[in-house]
Amino acid sequence: MHENGYIEKTFTAEDVIESYSKHKEEIKYVLNIVLNGIKNEEILLDVEKLNKWLIDHAYGNCKQGRIFFTETNNTFNIIEDIIRENEYYIELKCEKCGSHNLKQEEDVLDTWFSSALWPFGTLGWPEDLKDLKTFYPTSLLITGFDIIFFWVARMIMMGMHFMKEKPFSDVYIHALVRDEKGEKMSKTKGNVIDPLDMIEKYGADSLRFTLAALAAQGRDIRLSEKRIEGYKHFANKIWNASKFVLSNLEKYMVNSNIINDVKTLTLSYEDKWILTKLQKTIKKAEKAINDYRYNDYSNLLYDFFWHEYCDWYLEFTKERIYKGTDQEKKTALSVLVYVLDKTLRMLHPVMPFITEEIWQKLPYKDRDFLSISTYPDYSEDLLFEQDEKLVENIKELIIAIRNIRADFGIEPSRKLNVFIKPENFEFESVIHSLEPSIKLLAKVDELTVSQNIDRPPNTIVAVSKDAESYIDISGTIDIDKEIERQEKLLKDIQKSISISEKKLSNKDFINKAPKHVVEKEKKNYEEFKQKAEKIKKIIENLKEVAEAS
């Protein structure tokens, strides 16, 4: 009873009886195993009988048997040294026939022990085979954090012991996929996202890209259906952009006219810009994949293809494709195909199905399948830093004009007259070169470019890095009504700022509200202040125009 924790080292008869009454079934079970049952159970129910029995079997009184305790004034004390000298064995026998003739099953392989041998056991070890020499050690192990000790550590130990070399260089611990709130997925909670359902609804590429884009090192993936749906739109963007390129290729040129070696072409500013962006993306993507930063890899490609290739370069090429000379069409389409080909190769690991389908339709291929084609190489010969900088400044100029249109509530369909004052001749020449594209992208009717322009009346100033743009708003808006509208917006924003300030100055809110709620309120407060400053500037510009007219 002492060995199993039912009585202390020092005890009385009352202690034994109290413990037996509380744990009768458990004690009986132990005594059945150790002593083949209880011979005189009535002793354990009577204090006087038990006390007498204990005294009779205490040290100095018992003439036979082993002595396990001493007695002083009806208090007993366990002699632990004697207990340690005696060994007790559990009797093993067959439940059905009672036979003691038992034999342990020999055909058993411990799961984690066998797993520890996996890096070399699967390659023919202990035989010294070609596969073992070729593939051991390997480079990378991908696993989950919950079996680092059970499996990863054992593989390293066994590899070092038997092969005298570590089995792999790197271990990538992948993330745990949770729901959008960060909780573990559970059928009981009803928050499980079935990948087969998502594939059926949004496509395998969308799901695969979502998981890659969210797989940041050291962080679990918070997966939601909205995320997957969002990346389905990216897949649609890839398809539609590729369709634009291929349909124009078919319409304006035969495939034999496409030049694969873009270095031999007479490249425009925008061609050099996109080729530079491509090379920088290749370099960053290669680093991301080598560092196992799959989220960085995916997001780099997403930003490049959507925001650089589709939003800007496709639009830049439209004037040349639709209205340019044969040589201009040839150059524009050749660069479009070249960049599309390289981007599809980089996207293939994270979006294999759509990229293979599109790539098969390109005019030139180095292999039968995209999955075995060569990955893009970084080329310094296709870096045009100065041209990239100039086109970035053109983009900034167009965005500045677009922002004025949005800020002053000018409808998107209305074309504006714009006056641009560049800071230098180099930028002026770029503006002239890209004038058709600027007019298309900024929705401009008349574009006047000169370093000697003074600000005309009824214009709003849009400042960019290498130029000032004056946007003529005469006849486009009712200035007095627009001032009134902006002042009403300012009043609403100032009211929101006041409410937010009260919340953030309330200590109870700061101390008791959830952290994410407080952070959101702080973010809202800063956004309100920025918006208020912007509206004040718009009102100031409008009043300036009103006074000048």
N, C-alpha and C positions, 0 to 999 in steps of 0.2 A: 504493500500500500504506500509506503514511503517512496519507493522507487518510481511509482506512477503518480506521485503528487497528491495522494489523498490524505496523508498525515504529515506533520512536521517531524524534524529530527527529534525533538523533545515532545512527548505526548502523554496523555492519560487514557484510561479505559473509556472515559466519557468521550474523549476526542475520537476514538476509533468507532464507537457506536454511532456518534453523530454523523461522521463521514460515511459510515456504511448505510445509514438510513437515507442519506441524500444521494448517494451514488451506488445504490445496491446492484443494479443491473450491470453497470460498468465494472464494479469490483468483482462480481461473480464471473464475468467474462474473462478478466485477467487471471483470477484464481483457477478457472477451468483450464486455461492454457498452461500456467506455470505449475500448479499443484494437482492437476487432474480433478478439480472440483473442491468444494468445502465439505469436510467430514462432519463437523459439529456446528451447524449454522446457529443453533440456539445460543451458543456462547456469545455470538455477536449481537444478541438481542437483550442480554442481561448484564448490567454493569458489574454486579458482584462476582458472577461466575467468570466474566472476562478478566476482571482485575486479578482474581485468584490465579487464573490460567497464565496471565502475563508474569505474575510474581514467580510462579513455578518454573517458567521457561526463561527467566532472566539470568544474567551472568552470575555464577556462584551457586545457583539453585538447581539448574538442570544438569543431570548427570549424563544424559545421552543427547545426541544431535548437535547441531551447530548453534552457537549462541550469537544472537544478532543485536541484543540490547541489554542495558543495565537498568537497575531499579533503585530509586531512593525516595522513600516516603510516598509510595504509590505514583511516582512520576518516573517515566521510562525514557531512556536516551539511546538512540540508535548508534551502534558501533559501525561506522561506515567502512573502515578498513577491512573488516571481516566480510561485508557485503561484496566489496570489490574482488575478494579472493574466490568467490563462488560464482559459477557460471550457470545460467539457466537457458534451456533450449526450448524453442517452440516446436511442438510435435506436429509434423506434416504427414498427412495421410489423405487418401482418396476419399472425396465426399460420398461417392456411391458405394464402393466396396470396402472401404476402411483399410486398404492395403498401404503399408509403409514403403513399398518398393517403388519409389518415385524417381523419375529421371528428368532432368531439366532439358527443355527443347534446345537442340543445338543449331537448328537452321534459322537463326535470328541474326539480322544485321542492324546494328544501331543506326538510326537515321542520320544523326549529326556526324557520327564517325565516318559513315560512307560518304557523306557530303564533303567532309574535309579532304577526301582523296580525289574529289571531282576534277580539279585542274589537270591532273596527270593520269588518274585512273581511267578516264574516258579516252585517253590517247594510247592505251595499250600497256601501260606500266603494270607489272615490273619488267616487261619485255622492252628492250631498247629499240623501239620501232621508229620508222621515218617520221610518222605523225608526231611522236613525242619530241623528236629533235626539232621539228619544224615549228610546232605550235606551243611549246613550253619554253619560257614563260610567255603568257599573253600580255596584252597591253591594258585592258580595262575590264573591270567587273562592275556590273550595274545591279544594285540590290536595294532593299528597304532598310530603314534604320533599326527595325525591331529584331533583326537577326545578325547584327554586326558581331556580337559575341558568339552566338550559336554557330554561325557558319563562316563568316569572313575571317575571324581570328583563327579558327581551326584550320582553314585552308592555308593561311600563311604559315602556321606552326608546322603542319604536315609537309608543306612544300619545302620549308627550310630544312626539315629533318631528313626527308627522303631524297629530295632533289638537290639540296644544298643551294637553293636559289629561290627567291620570292616568286610566287606564282603570277603576279600581275603588278603593274606599276601604279595604276590609279584605281580608286574605288569611287563610283558615282552613286551617292545615296539619293534615290529619287523621292519626290514629294508624296505626301498622302493626299488623296483627292477627297476634299470635304464639300459640304454644301455652301451656298453663297454667304451664309452667316458664320462660316467657320466651324460648324458642328459636324461630327462624324456622321456619315450616312448610315441610316438604319431603317429597316422595313417597318419597325414599330413606330418610329417618328414619321414615317411617310415621306422622307426627304431624299429617297434614292433616285438618282438619275440613271436610267438604263441606257447604256451606250448603243445598244441595238436600236432602241427607239429613236435616239438622236441621229443615228446614221440614216434611218429610214426617213426622218423628217428633214434633216439638214445636209446629209451627205457625209461620207467618211472623211473627206478632206477637211471639212469645216471642223469636225470634232477633233481630228488629229492636230490641226493647226492651233485650235483653242488650247489644248493641253500643252503643246510646246510653248505657246506664247505666255502661258501662266506659270511655267515651270521654273520659277526663280530659285536659285540655290538657297537652302536654309529656310525656305518658306513652304507651307502647305498650299495646295491649289484650292482656291475657292471657286467651285464650278457652278455655273448657273446656265439655264437654257438661253437666257438673253445673250450671254457671251457667245455661245455657239451660233446663235442666229446672227449676231454681229459679224462673225467671221464667214458666215455663208455669203453675206454681202460682199466680202472681199473676194470670195471665189467667183461671184457674179462679175465683179469688176475685172478680174483677170480674163474671164471669158469674153466680156464685151470689148475690152481693149484689144485683145488678140483678134477678135472678129473684125474690128476696125482696120487693123493692120493687114490682115489676110485678104479682106474684101477689096481694099484699095490696091493691094499687090496684084490681085487678079484683074482689076479694072484698068489700071494704068500701065502695068508692066508685065512682061513675061518673066518667069523665074530666072532665066539665064542672065537677065540684066542686073540682078541683085549682086552687089559687091560684098563679099564676106570680109575682105581685108579693108576695113574702114580707113586705115592710115593713108590709102592711096586716093581717097576722095577729097574733093575741095569742100572742106567742112565750114559751116557757118558758126556764128557765136553760140547759138543754142545747141548745135550738134556737139561742139567741144564741151559745153556745159554738162550735157547729159552723160557724155563719155567719161568726163572727170568724176561726176557723181557716181557712176557705175564702178569705176576703179576703186574709189574710196569705200564703196559699199562692199565690194569683193574683199578688200583688205580687212575691214572691220568684221565681216561675216566669218572669214577664215579664223580670225583670232577668237571670236565668240565660240565657234564650234570646237576649236582646240582647247578652250578653257571650260568646255561643257556648260556654257551659258546659253542654253537652248532658247530661253525667253528673249535674250538680247538678239540672238540670231534671227528669230522669227519676226520680232518687232522692227529690226533693221530692214528686212526685206519688205515688210508691210509698208513702212514709211516711204521707202525708195519707190516701190512700184506704184503705190496709190498717189502719194503727194508730189513726187518728182516726175515720174514717167507719165502717169495718166493726167494729173491735174494741170501740168505745165507743158511737158515736152510734146505730148500728142496735140495739144492746142497750138503750140508754136509751129508745128509742121503742117497744119491744115492749109494755110495760105499757099505754101509751096506745092503741096499735093494737088490742090484744086485749081490753082491759078499760075503756078510756076512753070518754068521751062522744063523740057525733058530731063536735062541734067539736074535741075533742082529737085524734081520728083524722084529721080534715081537716087540722089544723095539722101534725101529725107527718108525714103522707104528703106534704103539699105541700112541706115543707122537705126531706124525703128525695129527692123528685123534683128539686127545684131544685138541690140540691148534686150529685146524680148527673149531671144535665144539664151543669153547669159543669165537672165533673171529666172527663166524657167528651170535652168540647170540648178541654180541655187535653191529655188523653191521646192524642187522635186523631193528631197528628203522629208519635208513637212507637209507637202500636198501632192502625193505621188500620182493620183488618178487624173486630175484635171490637167496637170502639167504634161503628162505623157500624151494625153489626147491631143492637146494643142501642138506640142512639139513635133508630132508625127506629120503635121500639116505644113511645117516650115520648109522653105525651099532648099536648104542644105542641112545635112546631118553627117556627123562623123561616125556614128554607130547606128545599128538597127533600132536600138531602144535607148530611151533617155536614161534609164537606170544604170546603164553601163557606159554612158558617154563620159567624156572628160569634164572635170569640174573647172570652172573659169579660173584662169591665172591672172594675177595682178600684173598690170603692165604700166610702167612709168611713161612709156611712149604715148600713152593716151591720157596723160594728165596735162590739163591746160588751166593752170591756176588763175592766171589773169583773166581769161575769158569767163571762167566760172564766177569770179568776183563781179565782173561787169553784168552778167546775166542775173546774178542775185540782186544787184542794185536795180535792174529793170523790174524784177519781181516785186521788190519793195515799193517802187514807184506805182505799179499797177494796183497793189494792195492798198496803198494810200488813197488812190482815186476811188477804189471800191468802198473804202471805209467812209469817205465823205458822202458817197451816195447813200450808204446805209444810215449814217448818223443824221442826215438831213431829210430822211424819209422820201428820197427820190425813187420813183418806181424803176425796177430793173430794166424794163423794156425801153425806157426813154434814153436816147443817145445824147451825150453832152459834148459841148465844145470845151476843149482843154488847151491851155497854153503851158508849155514846159520850158523851164529855164535851167539848162544843164550847167554844171560847174566847170566843165572842161571840154575840149574838142573831142577827146577820146570817147567820152560818154555820149556826146552829141552824135557821133558817128554810129554808135551802137543803137541809139534811139531811132535814127533814120533807117538803119538796117532792119530793125524789128518793128518798124512803124505799123505795118498791116496787122501784126500779131497784137501789138499794144491796143490798137483801135478795136480789135475783135474782143480781147479779154477784158478791157476796161469799158466797153460799150461807148466808144467815142465816135462822134460824127466828124468834127473838124479838129485836126491836131496841128498846132503851131509850135515849132521848136526853134529856139534861138537863145543865145547867151545874152542877148541885149534886150530882152523883153522886160518891160515894166509891168507891174501888176495892173491888169485891166479892171474897170469898174464891174460891180455885180459878180465878183468872183470870190471863191473860198480858197484859202491856201492849204495845200497838202504837201508837207515836207517829207522828203526821203533823203537818203544818204548823199547822192550826187546831183540832186536836182530839187527845184521847187516847182510844183504844179499848181496852176491857177484854174479852178473849175468854174465855168460860167453857169450860174444858177438862175439867171434871169429867165422868167417865163416858165421855169420848171416847178417852182413852189410859190405859195403865197407867204411871203416872208413874215408878215405880222402874225398870221395864223400859226406859222411854224414856231415863232418865238413863244406864242401863247402855249402851244403844245409842249414845248421843251420846258417851259417854266412850271407847268403842271407836273411833268415827269420829275423835275427837280424837287418839287414840294413833296411828292410821294416818296422819293428816295430819302429826303431829309427826315421824314416821319419814320421810315424804317431804320435809319441811323439812330434816331432818338430811342426807339424801342430796344434796339440791340445794345446801345450804351447802358440803358437801365439794367438789362439782363446781366451784362458783363460786370457791372459795378455791384451786383447783388452777391454777397459772400455765400449765401445759402445756395444759390444757383451754381456758383463755381465749385463749391465743396461737395454738394449732394447730387448734382446732375451727373449722368454717365459721361465719361471722359470724351467719347466720340461726339456727344451732343454739344459739349462746351467747345470743342475744337471746331465743329461745324459753325457754331455761332460766331466764333472769332473770325473764321474765314469769310462768312457772310458780311460781317462788319467791315472788313477790309475791302471787299468787293463793292459794297454800297458806297464807301468813301471814294473809291476810284471812279465809280460811275458818276457820282455827284460832280467830281472835278471835270470829268469829260463833258457833262451836260453844260456846266458853267462856261466851258470854253466854246461849245457850240453856240450858246446864247450870245456870247461876246462876239463871235464871228458874224452871226446873223445881224446883230445890231450895227456892226461896223458896215456891213453891206447895205443895210437900210439907210444909214446916214449918208453913204456915198451916192446912193441912187436918187 
